């Protein structure tokens, strides 16, 4: 068992995903055994917000976030922002997963930016922390963030994949940086360079379960098959990611655990019981 000091927070996952529907209790038990104390469970569209809410209401270890992800903006209802406000006021919750994406070429950039700005404004109004998705849109993201007042509760860039040169720029805007298991893939040189320059008080780790399965030697549990036969990641693997990152950084595990815990508590302080 992990020691009390080395309890971990999974900074980003999607336990509402259908791949967890049959064995969620076993998944959560394995996470607890691995020392994963809290999990930030992010919604991506109106259709999965009820599932996130149900998980959070049944289990105090799960901290909910509700947001409209750029991949799902075409599915939004005319009342999406009203509904988002309603969910955010039901329980202590963050805003996310929201963001900007130029990886997918079929997404309306004007609509993305309008929806992203609307959700940032809601986070400011309700004083909620924000989880941001960004793919191949870093200059665009910086431009938008510089033109907006930042949410007072803070924001995190999940599964950070930006260039190392942009880390100080985003840090100056108040960003936290969360890394998933792919940072342990030795071929991801730029991710390693970015990890090396993240300010110690802004670092977080995540699984992004059921996605981003870490390299095999860092897996705590054998992956089950998810939808379409894809191997499923799960929160217990955060323990392996944590040990791998400590090794990469050349830092004592207890020191890193304490740092990560302080950072998570600072960012999600208003949502943690």
C-alpha positions in Angstrom: 0.0 0.0 0.0 1.1 3.6 -0.6 2.0 5.6 2.5 -0.4 8.4 3.5 2.0 11.1 2.3 2.2 9.6 -1.2 -1.6 9.7 -1.9 -2.1 11.0 -5.4 -4.7 13.0 -7.4 -5.5 12.0 -10.9 -5.8 15.4 -12.5 -7.9 14.3 -15.5 -9.9 11.3 -16.5 -13.4 10.3 -17.8 -14.9 7.6 -15.5 -18.3 8.3 -17.1 -16.9 6.6 -20.3 -18.9 3.5 -21.3 -15.8 1.3 -21.0 -16.1 1.6 -17.2 -19.8 0.9 -17.1 -19.5 -2.9 -16.3 -16.7 -2.8 -13.6 -16.5 0.7 -12.1 -16.4 -0.6 -8.6 -13.4 -2.8 -9.4 -11.7 0.1 -11.2 -12.1 2.3 -8.2 -10.9 -0.4 -5.8 -7.7 -0.8 -7.8 -7.3 3.0 -7.8 -7.6 3.1 -4.0 -5.1 0.2 -3.7 -2.6 2.2 -5.9 -3.0 5.2 -3.6 -5.1 7.4 -5.9 -7.0 9.5 -3.4 -8.9 11.8 -5.7 -9.9 11.9 -9.3 -10.9 14.9 -11.4 -13.6 13.5 -13.7 -14.3 15.8 -16.7 -17.4 15.9 -18.8 -17.1 16.7 -22.5 -20.7 17.2 -23.8 -24.3 17.6 -22.6 -24.8 13.9 -23.0 -22.2 12.8 -20.4 -22.8 15.5 -17.7 -25.4 13.4 -15.9 -23.0 10.5 -15.7 -20.3 12.7 -14.2 -22.8 14.1 -11.7 -23.9 10.6 -10.7 -20.4 9.4 -10.1 -19.5 12.5 -8.0 -22.7 12.3 -5.9 -22.0 8.6 -5.1 -18.3 8.9 -4.3 -16.6 11.7 -2.5 -13.2 10.8 -4.1 -14.5 11.9 -7.5 -14.4 15.7 -8.2 -16.7 16.6 -11.1 -16.1 19.0 -14.0 -18.6 20.0 -16.6 -17.7 21.5 -20.0 -18.3 21.4 -23.7 -15.2 20.0 -25.5 -14.4 21.4 -28.9 -14.9 18.0 -30.6 -18.6 18.1 -29.5 -19.6 21.6 -30.3 -21.6 20.5 -33.3 -23.9 18.4 -31.0 -24.7 21.2 -28.6 -28.3 22.2 -27.9 -29.6 25.8 -28.0 -29.7 25.6 -24.1 -26.2 24.2 -23.7 -24.9 27.2 -21.7 -28.0 27.3 -19.5 -27.6 23.6 -18.8 -23.9 24.0 -18.1 -24.6 26.7 -15.5 -27.2 24.5 -13.9 -24.8 21.6 -13.5 -22.1 23.8 -12.1 -24.4 25.2 -9.5 -25.7 21.7 -8.4 -22.4 20.6 -6.8 -18.8 22.0 -6.3 -17.4 21.4 -9.7 -14.8 22.7 -12.2 -15.3 23.9 -15.7 -14.0 21.4 -18.3 -13.0 19.9 -20.4 -13.1 22.9 -22.7 -10.6 24.3 -25.2 -9.3 24.9 -28.8 -8.3 22.3 -31.4 -6.7 22.6 -34.8 -5.8 18.9 -35.0 -9.3 18.1 -36.2 -9.9 19.9 -39.5 -13.7 19.5 -39.5 -14.2 21.9 -36.5 -15.6 25.4 -36.9 -12.9 27.7 -35.5 -15.2 30.6 -35.0 -17.7 28.5 -33.0 -14.8 27.0 -31.0 -13.5 30.3 -29.9 -17.0 31.7 -29.1 -17.8 28.6 -27.0 -14.5 28.6 -25.3 -14.8 32.3 -24.3 -18.3 31.8 -23.0 -17.1 29.0 -20.7 -14.2 31.0 -19.4 -16.6 33.8 -18.6 -18.8 31.3 -16.7 -15.8 30.1 -14.8 -14.9 33.6 -13.8 -18.5 34.4 -12.7 -18.8 31.2 -10.6 -15.1 31.3 -9.4 -14.4 27.7 -10.7 -11.1 26.2 -11.8 -10.9 25.4 -15.5 -9.5 22.3 -17.4 -8.3 23.2 -20.9 -7.7 20.9 -24.0 -5.4 22.3 -26.6 -4.2 20.5 -29.8 -2.0 22.3 -32.3 -3.5 25.6 -31.3 -1.0 27.0 -28.8 -0.6 30.5 -30.4 -4.4 30.8 -30.7 -4.8 29.7 -27.1 -2.3 32.3 -25.8 -4.0 35.0 -27.9 -7.4 34.2 -26.4 -6.1 33.9 -22.9 -4.3 37.2 -23.1 -7.5 38.9 -24.2 -9.6 37.5 -21.4 -9.5 38.0 -17.6 -8.2 34.8 -16.2 -10.5 32.7 -13.9 -9.5 33.6 -10.4 -9.7 29.9 -9.3 -7.0 29.0 -11.9 -6.7 26.7 -14.9 -4.8 23.6 -16.0 -3.7 22.5 -19.4 -4.4 18.8 -19.5 -2.2 16.2 -21.2 0.1 19.0 -22.0 1.7 18.7 -25.4 2.9 22.2 -26.2 6.4 23.2 -27.0 8.8 23.9 -24.1 9.2 27.5 -25.3 5.5 28.3 -24.5 5.6 27.0 -20.9 6.9 30.3 -19.4 4.3 32.2 -21.4 1.5 30.1 -20.1 2.9 30.0 -16.6 2.9 33.8 -16.5 -0.8 33.6 -17.3 -1.3 31.3 -14.3 -1.4 27.9 -16.0 -0.9 24.6 -14.3 0.5 21.8 -16.5 -0.7 18.2 -16.3 1.2 15.4 -18.0 -0.3 12.0 -19.0 1.5 8.6 -19.4 2.7 9.4 -22.9 5.4 11.7 -21.3 7.2 8.4 -20.4 7.5 7.4 -24.1 11.2 8.0 -24.8 10.3 9.1 -28.3 8.4 12.1 -27.1 11.5 14.3 -26.7 9.6 17.6 -26.8 7.3 16.5 -24.0 10.3 15.7 -21.9 11.8 19.1 -22.6 8.5 20.7 -21.6 8.3 18.7 -18.4 11.8 19.8 -17.5 10.9 23.6 -17.6 7.5 23.5 -15.9 7.6 25.4 -12.6 7.6 22.9 -9.7 4.5 24.6 -8.2 2.5 24.1 -11.4 3.0 20.4 -12.1 0.2 17.8 -12.1 -0.1 14.3 -13.3 -3.1 12.5 -14.9 -4.1 9.2 -16.6 -6.7 10.7 -19.0 -8.3 7.2 -18.6 -9.6 5.4 -20.5 -7.1 7.0 -23.0 -3.3 7.6 -23.0 -2.3 4.1 -21.8 1.3 4.5 -20.4 4.2 2.5 -21.7 4.0 -1.2 -20.5 6.6 -1.0 -17.8 4.7 1.8 -16.1 1.3 0.0 -16.0 0.0 -1.0 -12.6 -2.9 -3.0 -14.0 -3.2 -5.1 -17.1 -5.4 -3.2 -19.5 -8.9 -4.4 -20.2 -10.4 -4.0 -23.7 -12.3 -0.8 -24.2 -14.7 0.1 -27.0 -13.6 -1.2 -30.4 -11.0 -3.5 -28.7 -8.7 -0.6 -27.7 -6.8 -1.2 -24.5 -8.4 0.7 -21.7 -6.3 2.9 -19.3 -7.5 3.3 -15.7 -6.7 5.5 -12.7 -4.6 2.9 -10.9 -2.0 3.5 -13.6 -1.3 6.9 -12.1 1.0 5.2 -9.6 3.2 3.9 -12.4 3.1 7.3 -14.2 4.1 8.9 -10.9 7.1 6.6 -10.4 8.2 7.1 -14.0 8.1 10.9 -13.8 10.0 10.8 -10.5 12.7 8.7 -12.2 12.8 11.1 -15.2 13.1 14.1 -13.0 15.6 12.5 -10.7 13.5 13.5 -7.7 12.6 11.5 -4.5 9.2 10.0 -4.8 8.0 11.4 -1.4 9.2 14.9 -2.4 7.3 14.7 -5.7 4.2 13.3 -4.1 4.2 16.2 -1.6 4.6 18.7 -4.4 1.8 17.2 -6.5 -0.5 17.1 -3.6 0.1 20.8 -2.7 -0.5 21.8 -6.3 -3.7 19.8 -6.6 -5.0 21.2 -3.4 -4.2 24.8 -4.4 -5.9 24.5 -7.8 -9.0 22.5 -6.7 -9.1 23.9 -3.1 -12.7 25.0 -3.4 -13.9 21.6 -4.6 -12.1 19.3 -2.2 -13.9 18.2 1.0 
